[in-house]
Amino acid sequence: MKAGKAAERRQRILSYLERTPVGSTAELCEKLQVSAMTIHRDFQVMAAQGLITIVRGGAVRNHGTAALYGLQVRQMSMPLEKRRIARTCAGLVQEGMTVYLDCGSTMELIARELRSRRGITVLTASLDGAQMLSGADGPCLIMVPGVYQAAIRGFSGQMTTDFMERFQVDLAFLGANALDISCGLTSPDYTDAETKRRLIRQARRVVVAADHTKLGCQCFERIACLSELDVLVTDTDVAPELLSSLRQELKEVICC
């Protein structure tokens, strides 16, 4: 119960910080009827997740193009939409295929959907994706090495790309921090961006799995323009004008 109350309180703090450039600890204490020590503990947790920056007397919400939220936060965002996206992505996988799964909350859900699938090979740099598949009787699992990054709970970098150059995969499922008409697929982390760029070259078909909150957004470094991607799988809450523009630029857009 206490954990649930803390999560609810932190969500209210985030909502407050969306409306207020610099959030005051004193004002939050009054609004939420808790002590300054409680707010400070919440700030510490949220700062560790990449959501906020603590400043004198309060905190500010991180919104920059280089902001990368922790995986636990991303797992809590759009859970129903991500499950639908994961099921749709898994439906693209046919027997005999070799598949690459990126790191991220949606990728973990795709891994769950593939647990019972036989006759496929799954390569992943995701710690959570590999753990999801490790006890399954279905797919052949290949763990992709690299330098561990806590924010994505997975591996990336030169070792990852060198390893992947040995393989040609049928489908590469990529997560997205941001996808935009003008900038294409972008990332807040340059190592992640370079890893994804190299992975795109190793795939016959590139599928981006992204809920609608990631669309129309831009991050720090470009991974690929839209013409380099094959399929976008998203949910049905995409703004109609944006959806129309994406369908003009991408080879295929699937809303589920």
C-alpha positions in Angstrom: 0.0 0.0 0.0 2.8 2.4 0.9 4.6 1.8 -2.4 1.3 2.5 -4.2 0.8 5.7 -2.4 4.4 6.8 -3.1 4.0 6.1 -6.8 0.7 8.0 -6.9 2.3 11.0 -5.0 5.2 11.1 -7.5 2.8 11.1 -10.4 1.1 14.1 -8.8 4.5 15.8 -8.4 5.2 15.2 -12.1 1.9 16.7 -13.1 2.6 19.8 -10.9 6.1 20.2 -12.4 4.5 20.1 -15.9 2.6 23.2 -15.1 5.3 25.0 -13.0 8.8 25.8 -14.4 10.4 25.5 -10.9 8.5 23.4 -8.4 8.7 24.5 -4.8 9.2 21.9 -2.0 7.2 24.1 0.4 4.3 24.3 -2.0 4.3 20.6 -2.7 4.3 19.9 1.0 1.2 22.0 1.3 -0.6 20.5 -1.7 0.2 16.9 -0.8 0.0 17.2 2.9 3.4 15.5 3.5 6.7 16.5 5.1 9.6 18.2 3.4 11.6 15.0 4.1 9.0 12.9 2.1 9.2 15.3 -0.8 13.0 15.2 -0.7 12.9 11.4 -0.8 10.5 11.5 -3.8 12.8 14.0 -5.5 15.8 11.7 -5.0 14.0 8.7 -6.6 12.7 10.8 -9.5 16.1 12.3 -10.2 17.6 8.8 -10.3 15.0 7.9 -12.9 16.0 10.9 -15.0 12.6 12.6 -14.6 13.7 15.7 -12.7 16.7 17.9 -11.7 16.8 18.9 -8.0 17.5 22.6 -7.5 17.7 24.8 -4.4 14.2 24.8 -2.8 12.6 22.4 -5.2 12.9 20.7 -8.6 12.4 21.1 -12.3 11.1 18.6 -14.9 13.6 17.3 -17.4 12.4 17.9 -20.9 15.6 18.4 -23.0 16.5 16.5 -26.1 19.2 14.6 -24.1 16.8 13.6 -21.3 16.7 9.8 -20.9 14.2 8.4 -18.4 14.9 5.2 -16.5 13.4 1.9 -17.8 11.1 1.6 -14.8 9.5 4.9 -15.6 9.0 3.9 -19.3 7.5 0.6 -18.2 4.7 2.5 -16.4 3.9 4.6 -19.4 1.1 3.6 -21.8 1.0 -0.1 -20.7 -2.2 -1.1 -22.6 -1.0 0.6 -25.8 2.4 -1.1 -25.5 0.9 -4.5 -25.1 -1.2 -4.1 -28.3 1.9 -2.9 -30.1 3.9 -5.8 -28.8 1.3 -8.4 -30.0 1.1 -6.7 -33.4 4.9 -6.8 -33.7 5.0 -10.5 -32.7 2.5 -11.2 -35.4 5.1 -10.1 -38.0 7.4 -12.8 -37.0 7.2 -16.0 -39.0 8.7 -19.5 -38.5 12.3 -19.6 -39.6 13.0 -15.9 -39.1 15.9 -14.4 -37.2 14.9 -11.4 -35.1 16.7 -8.6 -33.3 15.1 -7.1 -30.2 16.3 -3.7 -29.1 16.3 -2.5 -25.4 13.3 -0.9 -23.9 9.9 -1.5 -22.2 8.0 -2.4 -25.4 10.8 -4.8 -26.5 10.4 -6.7 -23.2 6.7 -7.1 -24.1 7.5 -8.4 -27.6 9.9 -10.9 -25.9 7.0 -12.1 -23.8 4.8 -12.6 -26.9 7.6 -14.6 -28.5 8.2 -17.0 -25.6 6.1 -19.8 -27.1 7.2 -19.4 -30.7 9.3 -22.3 -32.1 11.5 -22.2 -35.1 12.8 -18.6 -34.7 16.0 -17.2 -33.5 16.0 -14.0 -31.3 19.1 -11.9 -30.7 18.8 -9.2 -28.1 21.0 -6.8 -26.1 18.2 -6.3 -23.6 18.7 -7.8 -20.2 15.0 -7.9 -19.5 14.2 -9.3 -23.0 16.8 -12.0 -22.5 15.5 -12.9 -19.1 12.0 -13.1 -20.5 13.1 -15.6 -23.1 15.7 -17.5 -21.1 13.2 -20.0 -19.6 11.1 -20.4 -22.7 11.1 -23.6 -24.7 10.4 -21.9 -28.0 12.9 -19.5 -29.5 16.7 -20.0 -29.9 18.1 -17.1 -27.8 21.4 -15.3 -28.6 22.5 -12.7 -26.0 24.2 -9.8 -27.7 27.2 -8.4 -25.6 28.3 -4.8 -25.1 28.8 -2.2 -22.4 26.0 -2.3 -19.9 23.8 0.9 -19.6 21.6 1.0 -16.5 19.2 3.5 -18.1 18.1 1.0 -20.8 18.9 -2.2 -18.8 20.9 -3.5 -21.8 24.1 -3.4 -23.8 25.3 -1.1 -26.5 28.4 0.3 -28.1 31.3 -0.9 -30.3 31.2 -4.5 -28.9 27.5 -4.7 -29.6 27.9 -3.5 -33.2 31.0 -5.6 -33.9 29.1 -8.7 -32.7 26.0 -8.0 -34.8 28.0 -7.6 -38.0 28.3 -11.3 -38.0 24.6 -11.7 -38.6 21.9 -10.7 -41.1 18.5 -10.6 -39.4 15.1 -10.7 -41.0 13.4 -8.3 -38.6 15.0 -5.7 -36.4 12.6 -4.3 -33.8 13.7 -0.9 -32.5 12.3 1.1 -29.7 12.0 4.8 -30.0 12.5 7.8 -27.7 11.3 10.1 -30.5 10.2 9.9 -34.1 9.5 13.0 -36.2 8.8 13.8 -39.8 11.7 16.2 -40.3 14.3 14.5 -38.0 13.3 10.9 -38.4 14.2 8.5 -35.5 16.3 10.2 -32.8 17.8 9.3 -29.5 18.9 11.3 -26.4 22.0 9.1 -26.1 24.8 9.1 -28.7 26.0 5.6 -28.0 22.4 4.2 -28.4 22.1 6.2 -31.6 25.3 4.8 -33.1 24.3 1.2 -32.1 20.9 1.5 -33.7 22.4 3.0 -36.9 24.7 0.0 -37.3 21.9 -2.4 -36.5 19.7 -1.0 -39.2 22.3 -2.0 -41.8 22.1 -5.7 -40.6 18.4 -6.0 -41.0 16.3 -6.9 -44.1 13.3 -5.1 -42.5 13.4 -2.5 -39.7 10.3 -2.2 -37.5 10.0 0.7 -35.1 7.6 0.1 -32.1 6.5 3.4 -30.6 3.4 4.6 -28.8 1.8 7.9 -29.9 3.6 9.9 -27.2 6.9 9.3 -28.9 5.7 10.6 -32.3 6.2 14.2 -33.4 9.1 14.5 -30.9 12.8 15.1 -31.3 15.8 14.0 -29.3 19.5 14.9 -29.3 21.0 12.7 -32.1 19.5 11.4 -35.4 19.6 7.6 -35.9 17.9 7.4 -39.2 15.6 9.3 -41.6 12.2 7.8 -42.2 13.1 6.4 -45.6 15.6 4.1 -43.9 12.8 2.5 -41.8 10.3 0.0 -43.1 7.4 -0.2 -40.6 6.1 1.8 -37.7 3.8 0.0 -35.3 1.9 2.5 -33.0 -1.4 2.9 -31.2 -4.6 4.4 -32.4 -4.3 7.7 -30.5 -1.9 9.3 -33.0 -3.1 12.8 -34.1 -4.8 12.3 -37.6 -2.7 15.0 -39.3 0.5 13.5 -38.0 -0.6 10.0 -38.9 -1.3 11.1 -42.5 2.2 12.7 -42.8 3.8 9.6 -41.4 2.0 7.4 -43.9 3.3 9.6 -46.7 6.9 9.2 -45.6 7.1 5.6 -44.3 6.7 2.4 -46.3 4.1 1.1 -43.8 2.3 2.3 -40.7 0.3 -0.1 -38.5 -2.1 1.3 -35.9 -3.3 -1.1 -33.3 
